[in-house]
Amino acid sequence: MALEWLKQRYNEVSANLKTEVTKFKNKSFLEAVVAGCALVAHADGVVRPEEKQKMMGFLRNSEVLSAFGTDEVIGVFDKYAKQFEFDYQIGQASALQAVAKLKSKEAEARLMVRVCCAVGAADGNFDDNEKTVARKICAELGLNPKDFDLT
């Protein structure tokens, strides 16, 4: 009986540790994805619910980012949104700084750009302002916008 309890506790602690390690390893990816999505969502001046829902859908289904809770993701998004509300250029600079942390991680950077493009198109209209911001993200990461149909 005690052995079974010990085994169960070990499994619980092991699962919690794995979640925390995953979160630690992927914090910069989460920040970059959410910052990029905030950047694209603010490009046309209106953050639509569809854009937030598209971002949350990706994060929930992402193998590496699903360890982050909804409250934590909303907190990160709100951090960037408040900067945009204070001053668009300050918000843009802050978001691009977070995005730039993926520059040396091409696979993650490319995935982040794809997610940002999907968020931009979530309301049914991936407009020129959103595409311009997506191209800025590509430039920040050293990626070719043509690879994402942004030209």
Secondary structure, 3 states (H helix, E strand, C coil): CHHHHHHHHHHHHHHHHHHHHHHHHHHHHHHHHHHHHHHHHHCCCCCCHHHHHHHHHHHHHCCCCCCCCHHHHHHHHHHHHHHHHHCHHHHHHHHHHHHHCCCCCHHHHHHHHHHHHHHHHCCCCCCHHHHHHHHHHHHHHCCCHHHHCCC
